[in-house]
Amino acid sequence: MEMPAPDQGVIARRGEIAAALRRIVPGEGVILSEPERRAYESDGLTAYRQPPLVIVLPSTVAEVAAVLRYCKQEGIKVVPRGAGTSLSGGALPLADGVLLGMAKFNRILDIDYDNRCAVVQPGVTNLGISHAVEGAGFYYAPDPSSQIACSIGGNVAENSGGVHCLKYGLTTNNLLGLELVTMDGEVVRLGGKHLDAEGYDLIGILTGSEGLLGVVTEVTVRILKKPPTARALLIGFGSVEDGGNCVAAIIAAGIIPGGMEMMDKPAIHAAEDFVGAGYPRDVEALLIVELDGPEAEVDYLIAKVEAIARDNRASSVRISQNEAERLAFWAGRKAAFPAVGRISPDYYCMDGTIPRARLAEVLTRISELSKEHGLAVANVFHAGDGNLHPLILYDANKSGEIERAEAFGTDILKLCVKVGGVLTGEHGVGVEKRDLMGTMFDETDLAHQERLKCAFDPDGLLNPGKVFPQLHRCAELGRLHVHRGQLPHPDLPRF
Ligand SMILES: Cc1cc2nc3c(=O)[nH]c(=O)nc-3n(C[C@H](O)[C@H](O)[C@H](O)COP(=O)(O)OP(=O)(O)OC[C@H]3O[C@@H](n4cnc5c(N)ncnc54)[C@H](O)[C@@H]3O)c2cc1C
């Protein structure tokens, strides 16, 4: 993965730029020393490291706006950062770019139970929102496994998901309002506490935009009443294929579980060794299905799912008898990433989405690829959404292993696209999948996407080097002549 050559002129001005930023964010809000800059050199995709030019940590919207205005005026690049847990390198710093850390935006501004929403600053952690409202019996539904650490601003930028998203939607389905600052330093407010904002769906455009369109400074999220009952089934299968068929059969029966997650044998063993969740070790695949709602409905659905599981050759079925047992079922799945981290010096977490019906076939091919690349893989996935997370095990200290892990990961993502899926389910494109965008989009598609970027950030200063394989100058795109035959759909207008 190559990044554009850094601008040595900007690097030479590091001290002057830091001094200007200190005038905007006084006190300890600007970090310049080499050891402290190193602390920010990567995000969750630790294979890539680059200390930033300088770090600025504003604590007010006015400071964010002034920082962006200054950088725009001076032609300096800016990388927004939340908690730095991105697994696609979205928050990877640039040698010639200011890292704009949003950690000080950590306050919950308003909890409005009547309108079932909370207004929070972007640095608040995902779990922090649920904690703030749990006393009144509410929660925030999207629950990435990183929820204890990741920020809601990062969730918005990546359109993050989690176990509960099958039934309750991803981040994009749980937002009511956003405040953002554009690269011009303009503060824009979208939506609010009400449903559906008028006009274009700009909140939808901002969600998943990976820090390329604006810096989010306030988020209004929906909060939901906790369901009165939640119970889970732990279902073992003798083959991943049987597990995949069971997932398809549950959905085909019209049941939308609160969560439906699957793990393969290596992941089951790693999780069991780590947290002792009580998982069976003699199965090839383990499915966790959670049903939530009124007690009578949950009892009815549990019986239905159990019958479907038996029809699909389940080798074991356990049903949680109390809350502690339900949480134990989930504990292994939630700890699957760190569990795999214990059995391998390094792992590379992939994120691709496929049509659910292709699950068994794709997992078989991943296991063949594992042999071809000579690297082990453990699979955990949001089975209900068809969102795969193969964890490729490697040792960065062994020569050539990181390159083999990347090549293996590339083959998995190409496979996802080939079977009708997409490059990412929830972790974003970042730098990780940037050079694979061409496997999914043709040049015309990418040019249309870049036009949107240009509408927000014509100088390409906000998080450059991410998402787009090659960012054109906006002026070039303006003149781009697209022939009708090149358009992805004949009804799309000519530019
Ligand atoms: C162990 C582990 C488990 C994970 N599990 C999941 C999971 O289950 N589901 C899932 O979806 N993800 C998961 N992730 C990935 C990651 O946690 C999410 O992508 C998360 O949303 C990133 O949030 P962050 O605050 O760490 O953002 P960062 O990593 O700091 O940034 C991510 C992106 O958001 C942009 N950004 C951050 N803040 C702002 C802002 N205020 N305004 C504009 N842009 C901004 C950055 O520029 C960058 O492009 C996991 C990560 C780890 C390490």
The ligand as a Tripos MOL2 file, in Angstrom:
@<TRIPOS>MOLECULE
LIG
   53    58     1     0     0
SMALL
NO_CHARGES

@<TRIPOS>ATOM
      1 C1        -11.0920   -5.4300   18.8590 C.3       1 LIG1
      2 C2        -11.8950   -4.6470   17.8590 C.ar      1 LIG1
      3 C3        -13.1900   -5.0520   17.5720 C.ar      1 LIG1
      4 C4        -13.9440   -4.3420   16.6390 C.ar      1 LIG1
      5 N1        -15.2360   -4.7390   16.4110 N.ar      1 LIG1
      6 C5        -16.0030   -4.0440   15.5510 C.ar      1 LIG1
      7 C6        -17.3600   -4.4430   15.3190 C.ar      1 LIG1
      8 O1        -17.8710   -5.3930   15.8980 O.2       1 LIG1
      9 N2        -18.0670   -3.7050   14.4400 N.ar      1 LIG1
     10 C7        -17.5540   -2.6280   13.7890 C.ar      1 LIG1
     11 O2        -18.2500   -1.9990   13.0090 O.2       1 LIG1
     12 N3        -16.2720   -2.2320   14.0060 N.ar      1 LIG1
     13 C8        -15.4940   -2.9030   14.8610 C.ar      1 LIG1
     14 N4        -14.1950   -2.4990   15.0810 N.ar      1 LIG1
     15 C9        -13.6490   -1.3620   14.3080 C.3       1 LIG1
     16 C10       -13.7260    0.0200   14.9920 C.3       1 LIG1
     17 O3        -13.8520   -0.1010   16.3860 O.3       1 LIG1
     18 C11       -14.8620    0.8660   14.4160 C.3       1 LIG1
     19 O4        -14.6010    1.1530   13.0520 O.3       1 LIG1
     20 C12       -15.0910    2.1880   15.1670 C.3       1 LIG1
     21 O5        -16.2480    2.8260   14.6820 O.3       1 LIG1
     22 C13       -13.9370    3.1660   15.0690 C.3       1 LIG1
     23 O6        -14.1700    4.1940   16.0100 O.3       1 LIG1
     24 P1        -12.9680    5.0840   16.5690 P.3       1 LIG1
     25 O7        -13.5320    6.1000   17.4800 O.co2     1 LIG1
     26 O8        -11.9030    4.2330   17.1160 O.co2     1 LIG1
     27 O9        -12.5080    5.7930   15.2110 O.3       1 LIG1
     28 P2        -11.0300    5.9770   14.6330 P.3       1 LIG1
     29 O10       -10.3660    4.6760   14.4850 O.co2     1 LIG1
     30 O11       -10.3260    7.0230   15.3890 O.co2     1 LIG1
     31 O12       -11.3850    6.5600   13.1810 O.3       1 LIG1
     32 C14       -12.0860    5.7930   12.2680 C.3       1 LIG1
     33 C15       -12.4740    6.6710   11.0710 C.3       1 LIG1
     34 O13       -13.3940    7.6460   11.4990 O.3       1 LIG1
     35 C16       -12.9280    8.9620   11.2210 C.3       1 LIG1
     36 N5        -13.3670    9.7800   12.3500 N.ar      1 LIG1
     37 C17       -13.2130    9.5340   13.6740 C.ar      1 LIG1
     38 N6        -13.8280   10.4850   14.3860 N.ar      1 LIG1
     39 C18       -14.3750   11.3530   13.5130 C.ar      1 LIG1
     40 C19       -15.1420   12.5540   13.6410 C.ar      1 LIG1
     41 N7        -15.4810   13.0580   14.8260 N.pl3     1 LIG1
     42 N8        -15.5400   13.1820   12.4990 N.ar      1 LIG1
     43 C20       -15.2160   12.6790   11.2790 C.ar      1 LIG1
     44 N9        -14.5110   11.5590   11.1030 N.ar      1 LIG1
     45 C21       -14.0980   10.9030   12.2100 C.ar      1 LIG1
     46 C22       -11.4080    8.8220   11.0780 C.3       1 LIG1
     47 O14       -10.8800    9.7970   10.2110 O.3       1 LIG1
     48 C23       -11.3010    7.4340   10.4710 C.3       1 LIG1
     49 O15       -11.4900    7.4960    9.0730 O.3       1 LIG1
     50 C24       -13.4010   -3.2000   15.9860 C.ar      1 LIG1
     51 C25       -12.1020   -2.7930   16.2910 C.ar      1 LIG1
     52 C26       -11.3560   -3.5020   17.2100 C.ar      1 LIG1
     53 C27        -9.9630   -3.0310   17.5020 C.3       1 LIG1
@<TRIPOS>BOND
     1     1     2 1
     2     2     3 ar
     3     2    52 ar
     4     3     4 ar
     5     4     5 ar
     6     4    50 ar
     7     5     6 ar
     8     6     7 ar
     9     6    13 1
    10     7     8 2
    11     7     9 ar
    12     9    10 ar
    13    10    11 2
    14    10    12 ar
    15    12    13 ar
    16    13    14 ar
    17    14    15 1
    18    14    50 ar
    19    15    16 1
    20    16    17 1
    21    16    18 1
    22    18    19 1
    23    18    20 1
    24    20    21 1
    25    20    22 1
    26    22    23 1
    27    23    24 1
    28    24    25 2
    29    24    26 1
    30    24    27 1
    31    27    28 1
    32    28    29 2
    33    28    30 1
    34    28    31 1
    35    31    32 1
    36    32    33 1
    37    33    34 1
    38    33    48 1
    39    34    35 1
    40    35    36 1
    41    35    46 1
    42    36    37 ar
    43    36    45 ar
    44    37    38 ar
    45    38    39 ar
    46    39    40 ar
    47    39    45 ar
    48    40    41 1
    49    40    42 ar
    50    42    43 ar
    51    43    44 ar
    52    44    45 ar
    53    46    47 1
    54    46    48 1
    55    48    49 1
    56    50    51 ar
    57    51    52 ar
    58    52    53 1
@<TRIPOS>SUBSTRUCTURE
     1 LIG1         1 GROUP 0 **** ****
